[in-house]
Amino acid sequence: MKPIRLMIVDDSATVRQVLSAILDAQPDMEVIATAQDPLFAMEKMQKDWPDVIILDVEMPRMDGITFLRRLMSEHPTPVVICSTLTEKGAETTMQALAAGAIGFVTKPKLGLKQFLIDGSVDLVAQVRAAAQAKVRSPRVLQAPASQAQPLRAQPLQRLDLSPAALQAMAETTDKVVAVGASTGGTQALELFLSSLPRVSPGIVIVQHMPEKFTAAFAGRLNKVCALEVMEARHGDRVLPGRALIAPGGKHMTLKRSGAQYQVEVVDGPPINRHRPSVDVLFRSVARTAGSNALGIIMTGMGDDGARGLRLMHDAGATTLAQDEASCVVYGMPKEAVKLGGVDRSVALEALATEVGRFTDSITH
């Protein structure tokens, strides 16, 4: 097989050097060029176009967002953003994902070289996912992002996530929609959530993201959706018209208090290499909500959420997968279908209609 041909665009010589060494060491990757800013990159790309671009967002002469928007309008190409782990970095990364970037890796301001080496597994996974992605020119929005909110986390060991514990509680009038997504999920979730009316059931979401970034993501969505979209805090109610997004670096689970649903924001090790993990959320929904839940697994690489969705299915929930044609990466939905946990596969554009049907089933 031909190697994935890469270009690195970053104004830091250290970043270009370290990323090149990491990626060239992979048997299925080849760095064909590096550039210190987008203008140099465009000159080189005219001679040899890469399969995937690793792009910084803060550079001289032309910033990464401007370059990305131009790229996606003229010659859509998979892009992985290399962003600083800061509030400003989170906001610009959200703009980049909305503009069409497939994924992102984070970098600190200090200890950069060692951090990039330590984070090489994630970088390589992001590049492979981008190489498989179906790139589209997205609808670009200009909504500002909100600031992160403090979390009160509880330890994960309080939870019983064993299959024997996954028995739904007694009937309640409240219903809940649980959604899991990864690569390509930020754009998919924006389209999905912005299509829902304010009267929708309460929604709980895991999108694979590190800390600091989920607050910016939730703030952005809150500006463009009829729903109230929030980064979840421990104890938040799951209410009609509200979508709660699991905070980066924490797991989120659903619990029941009387006839009401709440979320727990919990500490714990990564599950399926992710924190937050879709499986952690889905397993808790299976146990807590049973047939009162609708589960949706969306675009993403890997298999996080597949087992949890099967448990939701077995507990009586309605379960949907985003179909292959509308996925940026058909990984997580594919694994869920293979495990037999999906009632049916649905195009991204039709998922809001399915939530409407689920809402109608509540009242009839």
PyMOL commands that set and color helices and strands:
alter all, ss='L'
color gray80, all
select helices_A, chain A and resi 13-24+38-47+64-74+87-98+112-118+120-132+156-158+163-165+185-194+213-224+278-288+290-292+306-314+324-326+332-338+348-363
alter helices_A, ss='H'
color red, helices_A
select strands_A, chain A and resi 4-9+29-35+52-56+79-84+103-107+154-155+176-181+202-207+228-231+242-245+251-257+260-267+293-297+318-322+344-346
alter strands_A, ss='S'
color yellow, strands_A
deselect
rebuild
show_as cartoon
